[in-house]
């Protein structure tokens, strides 16, 4: 003979409401954390990159909405995903010239001339150097020289043949290549994990969970 037991929970409707409220608050906390990651993670990634490479953090992070004037970026970023589990930060960027890495001199030395066009002071010789990896400034080469690039700032060139016009601009790394560096990648994951934990805890506290 079978006998059933009927469970009756006192104030079950109130308990059910509390559970739904808890779910709702948890969802809000998770959603706010995703928003925080989208806005803050690019900065954490840039911090990891600039620990190794001598590039300005502002060149890697997205342009602030409060910025007064456009700034030329070393790359662009797109954020994909709507949950913490599938959030991705995808960087794109061209190969950069040494001008992004504290290149010196910034401009080609030029002769000083008087009002009649006569040379007063002849331009001295120079060597172009850059500090791509922090603390490791290097001369780019004895045959490297600075020249204008379509009317913009001077960039370094080198000859690739015997002809006068057989020259090419010197390129270094792209932002994606910097991010893929083994040491940088480890620092990025550490920054993301620490930042995610902090933002999640903050948003959970805000919801009083």
N, C-alpha and C positions, 0 to 999 in steps of 0.2 A: 504494500500500500504506500503510495507516494503522498507526501505532505509538503505543501509549499509554504514559504514564509514571505509575507508581503512586507517590504521595507517602506516605512513611512518617515520621511524626513521633515522635521518641524521647520517651518518658515522656509520651505524649499524655494518658493518663488523669489524671496529676498536673496537667497544664496545664488540662485541662477542669475539674477541681475548683477550680483557682485562679480561673478565669473565673467559675464559678458563685458562688464565695465573694465575688468582687469585686462581682458583681451584687447579691448579698444585702446586702453592706455599703452599697452605693450606695442601695439601697431603704430601708435603715434610716436613713441620713443624710437622705434626702429626707423620710421620714415624721416624723423628729424635727424637721426644719425647719418642716414644716407645723404641728406642735404648738406650736412656738415662736412662729410667726406668729399663731396663734389667741390665744395668751396675751399676747403683747407688742404686736402691731400696734394694738390699741385705744388703748394708751398713747401710741404714736407719733402716731396720728391726733389724739388729744386735745392733744398737745403742739403740733401745727400749728395747731389751733383757738385755743388760748390764747395763741398768739403775736400774734394779731390781736384776739381778743375777750376782754374782761375777765370771764371766767367761770372758776370753779374747775375744775381738771382732774378732780377727783374726781367732779364732777357728770356727766361725759361717759364716763368709763371704767366697765367692769363692776364690780360690788361684789365686793370681795375675800372669799374664803371664810373669812378670819380676822377679818373685821369683827365687832365686838362688838354693834353695834346697826344696824338698818336705816337707810339714808340715802336721802332723797328725791332721785331722779335727774331730770335734765333730759331724759333720753331713754333708750332701750333699744337694745341691739345684738344682732343675730343673726349668727352666722358660718356661711357656707355653703361647701361644697366640701371635697374630701378630698385634692386635689393642689395644688401651688403654682400651676399654670396656671389653675385654676378657683376659687381661693379668693376669697371675697367677704365684705365686712363691711358689713352693712346696718343703718343707723341709723334709728330712728323717734323721734319726739318731738313734743310739743305746742308751740304758741307760748308763749314764756316771758314772765312779767311782769318788770319792771325789778328786782325783788328779787334776781334772779340776777346782776345786774351792778353790785354795790357801790352800791346805791341809798341815798341819804341824804335826810332822816332815815329810820331804820328803823321808827320808830313815830311816830304822830301826837302832837305835844305836847299835854299835857293840863293843865288847871288844877289847882293844889294847893289842897286844902280842909282845914280843921281838923276836929276831932272832931265838931263840930256841923253840919258840912256847909257851912260858910261859906267862900267863896273867899278864899284868902290870896294866891295868885299866879295871875294870869290867864295862860292859855296864849298864847304869842306866835305871831305869824304865821310861816309857813314856806313854802319852795319845795322841791319834790321834784326831785331830779336823779339821774342815773345815768350810768355810764361803760360804755356798750355796747362801743364800740371803744376799745382801750387808749389812754390819753392824751387822750381826747376826752370829757370830762365835759360833759353838757348838761342844762339845766333842761327838764323835760318839758312845762312850760306853766304859765301863770299861773292857769289854772282847774283844775289837777290837785290832788287832795287824797287823803289816805290814809284808808282805811277797812278794817274787818275783813272777812274773806272766810270766811263760815261758821265763825266762831270761831277761825280760824287767824291767822297773822301779818298785820300790816297790809300792804295792797297799794294801789297807786295807781289811782284812778278818775278819770273825767272825765264831765261832763254831756253828754248827747246830745240834750237837749230842755229845754223850760221847766218840766216837771213835776219835783217833788222826787225822785221815784223813777226818773226817766229817766237812769240812769247806766250806764256800762260800764267794765269793767276794762281798763287799758291793757296791750297786748301788744307784744312786740318781735319776736324771731326764734326759730326752732326750731333744734335741733342740726343736723338735715339741711340747713337753709338755710345755716348757718355752714360746714358741710363743703363745700357747693357753691360757696361764694365763690371767685372765680377765683384770688386770691392764696393762699388757704388750700389749695385743691386742688393747686396746684403744690408747696407745702411738704409736703403729705401724700404725694405721689408720691415726692418726694425722700427723706423719712423712711422710707417703705416700701422703697425700692430700697436705701438704705444699710443698713437693718436686715436685710433679706433676705440681702444679700451677706455680712454679718457672721455671721449665724446659720448660713448654709450652709457657710461656711468653717470655723466652729467644729465643726459636726457631722461634716464630712468629716475633720477632724483627729482627732476622737474615734474614728472608725472606722479610722484609720491608712490611708487610701486614698492 
